Amino acid sequence: MTRITPFIALALLGTRGLAAQDTTKAAAPPPAPAPAAAPGAAVDVAEAVVAKAVVDRQPQDTGSTFPADVGQLVCWTKVSGAGGASIHHVWFHGDTQVGDVERDVELQVGGSPWRTWSKKTVPADWTGAWHVEVHDAAGTVLKRIDFTVGQ
């Protein structure tokens, strides 16, 4: 009987150990995605600037006049009220819209407020008046930023 006692003790300890390791907790559900903007939700452009660069999501060297050899400029925009929507940056040299085939840059807005930007290569011989229009998804102009290159 003394030989059976250690086996019973081990069996009891083993059962108790398994009960202490209960891992049947339900896993937390995944977080819900950000709600999309309601149809007709107003997109507010809180701030929009033209700059030479963006560092840590902040515009650097903003201005309204840039040298002819600037090479590239950035239109940086902070919007609110547009989570899940999109905005468009439409670049113009003079009155001529410039850009690739689509001629504008669609930017997704992931929340509110949201900062986003687009870049445009500026050839050295494209001096003069420029502007960028910020549009909502329906094409409504929300903001216009005027600037000059090379003058």
N, C-alpha and C positions, 0 to 999 in steps of 0.2 A: 504494500500500500504506500510505502514511502517513495517507491519509484514512480508511482502514478501521480503523486502530488506535484512534482515539478512540471509534468506535462499539462496538468489541469491549470496550474498557475500560468504557464506560458499561453495556453489557449485563452484564458480569461484576459490576460494582458494584450494578446494579439487582437482580440475582439474589441477591447476598449480602445486600443490604438487606432483601429480602423474607424471607429465611431468618432474619434477626435479629429479625424482628417476629412470630415464631411466637406466635399467640394460641390455640392449640388445647388449652390447659389445661382440664381438666374443671371445670365450675363446682361449688362446694361444695354438697352437698345441703342443703336447708332444715333448720333445727333441728327436732328431734322435739317434739311437743307434750308438756306436762307429763303424767305418768302420772295416770290417774284413781285415786281411792281404791279400794282393793280392797273388794269386798263385805264388809260387816261390820267394816271398819276403824274403829278407835276414834277418835272426835273428842274432843280434850281442850280444854276451855276454860281457857286459861292465865290469862286476865284478862278481866273484864267490869265496866264502870262506867257510871253515868249521868252525863252532863255537859251543860253548856250549849252546847258547840261542839266541833268537831274542827278542828285546824289542823296542817297537815303530817302528817296521819294519826295525830295524837296528841290524846287528849281534853283539853279545857280546862275549868276550873271544875267539877271533879267534886264530887260530894257526895251526901248522903242527904236533904237538906232544901233545897227551892227555893222562892222567893217565888211568890205566886199569879199575878203578872204576868210570869212567866218566858217565856211565849209558845211556846217550843219547847224540847224536850230531845232528847238523843242517847243511844242505847245503843251503846257502843263495845265491841267484842269482839275479843280476840286468841285464835285457835285454832291448834292444831297437830294433825298426823296426819290432815288432812282434805282434802288436795289433790284438786281435781276434784269434791268433794262440795258439799253446801249445808247451811246452818243456817237457822234461823228465829228471828226475834225476835217474841215475842207480848206485846203491851202490855195491861196491866190497870189500870183505875181501880177501886179496891176489889176486888170479886170479879168485875167485869164486864169481859169482853174487849172492847177498843176497837180500832177501825181501820176500814179500808175493807171491801169485800165479802168479801175473803178472810180478814180479821181477823188476819192475821199478815204478816210481811215476810220473804220468802225472800231469802237472801243467798248468792251463789255464792262458793265458797272456791277461789282459784286456786293455792294452794300451801301449804307448811307451813314455818314458821309464816305465818299470814295475819291481817291486821287488817281489820275491816269494821265498819260501823255502819249504824244506821237512825235516822230522825228522827220525832218525833211532835209534832204541834201540841197544846198544852195550853191549853184555854180557861180564862180567869181564874176562872170559877165552878166549875171541876172541882177543888176543893181536897180534901185528905185523902190517904189511903193509895193508893199506886200500886206496881206492880211490873212487871218485864219478865222473861219466861222465855226462855231460850235453848234451843231444841230442835234435835235432829238431824233428818235427813230422815225418820226413822221416827216422829218425834213424841215421842221420849224427852226429858224435861227434863234438860238438862245443867247448868244454872245458873239461879239466881233472884236478881234484884237488887231489893231493896225500897227505896223512897224515899217522901218526903212532899212534897206541894205545898201551900204557903200556910199552914203552921202552925208 
